[in-house]
Amino acid sequence: MTTFFKTTILAFALIGLTNCSGGSVGSSTNTAAGTNSGQSNGGSGGSTDVVTPDPLAAVDLKGAVDSNDSNKNQIAFDFDKVRGEFIVMIPMPSGLAFSPTGSFAKYPDITFSQILDPSGKIKFGVRIPVKYIIKGSSFSAPSSLPNGNALPAMPAGQGELPSLALNFPQYNNTQITLYVGVNAIGLFMTLPDNIAFPIGFTLPIKNKDKTKTFGYLTYIAKKGTYAPGLFVSSIIPPAMARILEDYFHL
């Protein structure tokens, strides 16, 4: 009997130790899980991921002609944030066929083509990489309009800018001239005499809310033997120019 009781007591003791050991492991597991859970919650709630704002979000350079004629709300200026290119556009007068596509010989990254906007309006557009605008260009010596007049609707001191010119004999000898200065762009396109106006005029190019003026669309009247034409001008605001300079590492 003594041996039996000793054996029984020993068995119960072993069972008790086993239960205590199991409880300890379970407690350790729960504690570890709680700690991990706390770290996870702390990671998602206590220290949220920092979202870096898009520096180009503040750059809005889409401008449309503000007028009551056929040019009303036609986009004349924009900026392609993906490609880093300014787009300057001349609204095409009704009945004018002009649709060349290509680039400037010495500057193949400056391209031109016909542009059809969402409203169905046709424009002649030139795309200029941001580097030429923010840092300026050295295309040529500064020049004025082909007729000798200063570039219209430009700030003082920018009546002449370095330029690139192309002539298209196949399109009634239409001539385009691109003017590029530091934070300044101008695009001139000649028009045939049959759609000429007797006097010149200027229309503002504004943002969608019409709270900012990005540039101007100016009609250039015929002068002597020089053809009339349309001139789009724009000045890049200094604050936006700085953003673009930093973003594109210029």
N, C-alpha and C positions, 0 to 999 in steps of 0.2 A: 504494500500500500504506500509505503514511503516513497518507493521508487516511482510509483504511478503518479503520486501527487507532485513529485519533483518534475516529472516529465510534463505533466499538465501545466504546471506553473511556468515552466520554461517555454512551452508552446504559446501560452497567452502572452508572455513577455515578448516573444518574437513577433507575434501579430501586432501588438501595440507599437513596437518599434517600426514595423513596416507601415502602419497607418500614419504614424507621425512623420515618417520620411516622405510618404506620398503627399501629405498635406504641405510639407515644406516645399516640395518641387512645384506643386500647384501654385502656392503663394508666390514663389519666385517667378513663375511663368506669368502670372497675372501682373505682377509688379513691372516685369519687363515690358509686357504688352502695354501697360498704362503709360510707361515712360516713352515708348515709341509713339503711342497715340498722342501723347502730349507734345512731343517734338514735331509730329506731323501737323498737329493743329497749330502749333506755334509757327511752323514754317509757312502754313497757308494763311493764317490769320494774323499772327503777330508781326511777321516780316514779309509783306506782300512784295511781289515782283515789281521792280521799278520800270515803268513804261516810258521810254524816251520819246518825247514828242517829235513829230516830223518837222524839221526846220523849214521845209518848203511849204508847209501848210499855210503859212502867212503870206506866201507869194501868190497873188492873184493879179495877173496882168491881162486878163481877157477884156478887151475893149471893143465896143460897138459904136457905129456912127449915130450920133444923136441929131436927128433931123426929121422933117415932115415930108420929105420927098422919097424917091425910090431907094435912096441909100439908108433909110431908116432901119436901125437895129442890125445893120450888116456888120459882122465881125471884121475888124480891120487890124487887130493886133492880139497876139496871144503868146503864151510861153509853154513849150512842151517840157514838162518836168522830168519825164523819163529819158528823153534824148538830150536834154539840156540845150534846147534851141529856141531862139526867138522866131516868131512867125509874123511877118508883116505882109498885109494883104491889101490889094487895091480892088474895090468893088468894080465889076465889069459893067460898063454902060450897055443898055439894051441894044442889040444889033451888032455889037462888036465881037468879031471872032478872033480870039487870041488864046492859043492853048499850047505854048511851047513847054517842053520838059527837058531839064538838063542841069548843068552846073557851070560855074565860072571856071575857065580853063586853068588858071593858076591856083584856084581855091576850090577844089572838087567837093569840099565839105559844105560849101555854100550852094544850096540847090534851089531850083525854082520849078513850079508846075502850076497847072490849073487846080483850083480847090473848089469843091462843091460842099457847101455847108448844109447842116440838117434841114434848113428851111428851103433848100433848093436853089439858093443864090450862088452864082458863079463868081469866083474871084481869081486874080492872079496873085500867087503867093511866093514869097522867098523865105527860106529857112536859114537862119544864121546861127552858128554855134555861139554859145554864151561867151567863150573866151575872147571873141572879137569885139564884143560890146563892152564887157566889164574892163578889159585892159586897153581897148582902143585898137585901131588898125593902122597899118602903114601901106595901104593899097597904093596910094599915090599922093601927090601934093594935094592939100585941101582945094576943093573946087566948089563952084556955085551951080545953079541950074544951067542947063545947056544954053538958055537964052541970055545968060549973064546975070540974072537976078539972084539975090541972096536966097538961101533956102528959107521958105516961109514957115512961120509959126515955130521957130526955133529960138532958144534963149540967146541973149546977147553974146557975141563971140563965137557962135556956132552957125553963122550964115554960110560958112564954107566947111566942108568935111571931106576927108579922103573918100574916094569913090571908085566904083567899078561900073563899067558901062557895056551893054551888049545891044547889037542891032539885029533885027529879024526881017530881012528882005521879003521872006515868004509871007509875012504878016503885014503887008502894006508899009514896010520899013519902020515898023514900030520899034522904038528904042526904050530900053529900061536902064535906069541908073540907080545903083544902090549906094547910099551914103552911110558911113559908119564912123562914129566917134566914140569917145569914152561916155558910156551910158546914153548914147544918142543914136537913133536910127532914122533914116529917111529913104523912101523909095519913090522914084519918079517914073511914070510911064506916059509916053506920048500918045495922043489921040488923033485920029484922022479929022480933016477939016469938016467933013460932013456932019460930025456930031459936036462941033465946037460951040462954045457959048461966047457971047460978046464980052462978058466981064468975068473977073475972077471972084471966088468966094471961098470961105473957110467954114468947116463944120467940125465940132468937137467930137472926140472919140472918148467915150466914158465907160465906166464899169456898169454892171447890171443894175445896181441901185442908183446910178447916176450921181453918186456922191464924190467920185474921183474922175479927173480928166487925165487920160493916159497919153493923149496925142491929138492930132488934127488931120482931117482930110481936106486938102486944098485943091481947088480947080485953078490951073494956070492958063490964063487966056493966051491966044495966039499973039506973038510979038514979031512983027516983020516976017522974016522967012522961017522963024522958029515955030514948030508945031505946038499946039496947045497940049495940055496933059493933066494928069492927076498926081498929086504928091501926098503921101502918107508920112507923117512924122511922129516920133514918140521919144520921150525922155524917161529913162528908168529912174524911179525915185531912189535917192541915196540909201535909204534903209533897206530896200529890197536888193539893191546892188551889193550891199555888204553881205546879206544872207547868201546870195548866189556865189559871191566870191569865196566865202568860207566853205560852202557846201561842195563846190566843184574844185576846191583847192587851187585857185588861180593866183 
